[in-house]
Amino acid sequence: MSEVYSTEELIKILADERRACINGQRLNLAASASGSPLLDQFLKPDGIQKFSAYRDFKAAVHRYQRQHQVSGIVWRQLTMKGKTLRYPAVDDQLAALSSDLEILKAAKVSILTFWYSVTQGMDLYLSINSGKDYRQIRLDEVGAITKGTEWASLSVHGNSTFLEIILQLGWGQPEEASYKRGWPLSGSEYIHAVKPNQRPIC
């Protein structure tokens, strides 16, 4: 029986394949941008072929994950304001199994507790218009949004003068939740916490 690749090995395989596609070592020669010869003449075919080759390879990896029940979960650790949180997230390039979704759902409360504790006194903004704009919101509005979601994730951006803590509140498949790709079955709301009188930049 052949050995099943681990989550970490699949992440490396995808990174290597992505690099190969970007470098033009893998192309999907049958791919076209729009299917319209008139429009396609204005688009670079090699870019579409590189993207399509990687997309096809990633879909094959996702099928492999499901067939062999290889988790898409990676464990992250975040330390802020003297508090540390270890939490699960689905790798950006992998799919989430049903068991992964249960792990994400179970971690939601601890992620929210951590986020609330490290964002006290910060201004909160809801990402709107597909991330092109922001609307300032109150803490109770965040609570209302959390009730309609299944899982949460965190990311932090900043330096000594600017700090942005982003809470992603999602439902459905994490790989489909960003950018409304899987709407309405999968989706996300993003809450940005920034220092008072600053605005989000991410």
N, C-alpha and C positions, 0 to 999 in steps of 0.2 A: 504494500500500500504506500502510495506516495505521500510525502509530508505536506501538510496544509500550511500555507503561508500565514504568518502572524499579522496582526494589525500593523505593527512597526515595519515589517517587511513590505506590506502592500503600500504603505506611505512612501517608502523609499523607491519601490518599483514605479509608482506613479510620478514621483519627482524626476526620476531618470527619464521616463518616457516623455514627460512634459518638456524637459530640456532638449531631448532628441527632436521633438516636433518643432520647437521654437527654432532650432538650428537647421531645420529643413531636412533632417535625416528621415523623417516620416511624413508622408503626404497621402491624403486621400484624393487621388487623381480624379475620382468621379464627382467630387463635391463642387457645387457652384453656389454662389452667394444667394441668388434669388430665384434661379430657374429661368430668368428672363435674359436672353442674349443681349438685349439692348441695355439693361441695367448692369449686367455682369461685366461689360466692357469698361466700365468706370471703376471697378473694384479690382484689387490685386488678387489674382487667383491663388497665388502661393500662400497668402495669409489665410484664406478660407480653407485651403487644403490642409494647412498645418493645424488650424483650430479643429477641423472636422476629424482629422486623424486622432488627435488627443481625446476629443469627445467620445469617439467610438471606442477607444481603448479604455477610457474611464468607465463607460457603460459595461464593458466586458468584466472589469474588476468588480463592479457593483454586483453583477450576476454571480461572480465567483464568491463574493462575500455571502450572498444569500444562500447559495448552494452549500457552502461549507460552514455557514454560521460563524463567520469571522467578524467580530465586533468592529464598529467604526469609532468606538469611544477612545479618546485619549484623556489622560488626567492632567489637569493644569493646577498650578499653585499660584496664588496671588497674596502678597503681603502689603498691607496699607495701614497706616496709622496705628501700628503696633498689633494689628490683627492679621491672622493668616487663614486663608480658605483654600482647601483642596477640593476641586470640583470636576465633574465629568463634562466633556464637550465632544461633539462629533467632529472628527477631522474634516477640514474644508473640502477635501477631495474624495472622502469615503461616504458610503451610504450608512444609514442607521437601520439596524435590525429592530424587530419588535421588542426584543429584550433590551436593546439600547434605549429605546424610548421610555421603557419602564424605569431605567436607571436615571435618565434625565428628569423624569417626573418626580422621582423620589428626592432628587437634589434641589428641587425648586425652592423649597422653604429655606434651606440653609444658604442658598445663593442670595435670596431676597433679604434675609436677616443681615448678612454681611453687607450687602449693598446699602441698605437703610442706615447701618451703623457708620459706614465710611463716607456717606454723602450728607450727613447732617450739616445744615447751614449752607449748602450749595444751592445754586439755582438749577431748576430742572426744566428740560425742554423735550418735547415730543417731536420726533422726526416726522415730517409731513411731505406730501408731494414727492413720493419716492426718494426721500433723502435729500431733496434739493432745497428744503427750507425747514424751519423749526418754529414751534409755537411753545411759549413758556406755559408750564402747567404747575398745578399744586400737588402736594404730596397725596391728598385724598384721591386725586384723579389717577395717580399711579396705582393706588390700591384698586380702583375700579377696573383698570386695564388688566392687572394681574389676574383678576377673577376669570377673565375670558381666555386665559392662555394655559398651556400645559407644562411648559418648561422654560428655563431661563439660562442665559449665558452672560458672561462679562468680558469686557475688554477695556484696557486703559491706555490712554495716549497722553503725552505731555512731557514737560521738563520742569525746571525750577520755577518758571514764571507762569506756566499754563498747565492745567490738569483737566482732563476730560475722562469721566468714568461712564462707560456706555453699558446699559442694561438692555439686553435683547430678551424680549418676552415673546415666545413663539408657540405655535401649535402645528401639528402634523409632522411631516418629514423635515428635519433640519436642512438637508441639502436642497430642498425646494422652498424653504421658508424665506430666504433672502430675495430681494428684488422682485417679489410677487410672482416668481416663476411658477409656483404651484397653487396660486390663489384660486378658489377660496379654501381648498382642502388643507393647504399649508400656508403659513404666513408668519410675519413678525411685526412687532412694534418695537421701536427703539427709543429708550429714554436716556437723554444725555445730561449728566450732572457736571456742572462747571462751577468755578469759583464765582462768588457774587459779582454781578455787573460784567461778566464775560459771556460770550456766546459760543456755541459749539463750532468746531471747525472740521470735525471728522464726519 
